[in-house]
Amino acid sequence: MDSEMLQRGFVPQPLTPAQCSALDTNGFLILEDVIAPDWLVELRHAFDEIFAREGDKAGAEVAQMEGVRRLADNVYLQPTLLSAVFHVLMRPFKLHSLNGHDPLPGSGLQGMHTDWGQPTPPGGPYHVVNSMWMLDDFTQANGATRCVPASHRKPGRMADHVSDSMSDHPDGSVAVFNGSLWHGSYRNRTDAPRRTLHCAFIAREHAQQTDQRQYLRPETAQRLSPLARYILDVP
Ligand SMILES: O=C(O)CCC(=O)C(=O)O
């Protein structure tokens, strides 16, 4: 574990052998019962409020998530998630981005892709780990994320193996996944929302997708714990 995280009070949550194996072999792991019911209600409410407030601009950058910062702290600091991220990256990391995703009814079919753009040798080192906080149950009908198990171990780029990234592949729900895994959201064929928070982490030597130093308000930074400032990579 990253000694800086430990110094800042992080208490690692040992993963079970089955959890480690899921991450290593399939490239993803579902963490169940992480979001307590009342927290889920709060997260859904915050998600809807931000979309209503920001309209078309929602999600343009992380400052628009400011209203849910307090809730979000518990997302990017979730101990089992951070332990899983370290298990995959095996070196110090930081938050890469935190944003919402809600495929509208009838839409949402996404090309299969990875969250790390470079080919990764099978077995790593890996660079990105993403997580999806499923604020609504994911089902086949509402566009559950599809992914190709073990694709993070394929040599080369996804395009070397897949000629049509829109075509069907085995699908399934994902909570924590290797950023080199091929995945994409599916079409929402219901009239209901399928809200997700994506919380991604990246090895510390790389730039963040969302530069938190640029967007974090000083008054927000003031109240953050030392561990939160480290994960967000702000002074
Ligand atoms: O929410 C999902 O199902 C996955 C979305 C995704 O992979 C992305 O937006 O890059």
The ligand as an SDF file (V2000), in Angstrom:
LIG
                    3D

 10  9  0  0  0  0  0  0  0  0999 V2000
  -22.0610    4.1350  -17.7020 O   0  0  0  0  0  0  0  0  0  0  0  0
  -21.6570    3.2090  -18.4060 C   0  0  0  0  0  0  0  0  0  0  0  0
  -22.3470    2.2290  -18.6270 O   0  0  0  0  0  0  0  0  0  0  0  0
  -20.2810    3.2530  -19.0120 C   0  0  0  0  0  0  0  0  0  0  0  0
  -19.9790    4.5970  -19.6020 C   0  0  0  0  0  0  0  0  0  0  0  0
  -18.5830    4.7160  -20.0970 C   0  0  0  0  0  0  0  0  0  0  0  0
  -17.8500    3.7740  -20.1930 O   0  0  0  0  0  0  0  0  0  0  0  0
  -18.0860    6.0490  -20.4870 C   0  0  0  0  0  0  0  0  0  0  0  0
  -18.8550    7.0250  -20.4260 O   0  0  0  0  0  0  0  0  0  0  0  0
  -16.9150    6.1350  -20.8910 O   0  0  0  0  0  0  0  0  0  0  0  0
  1  2  2  0
  2  3  1  0
  2  4  1  0
  4  5  1  0
  5  6  1  0
  6  7  2  0
  6  8  1  0
  8  9  2  0
  8 10  1  0
M  END
$$$$
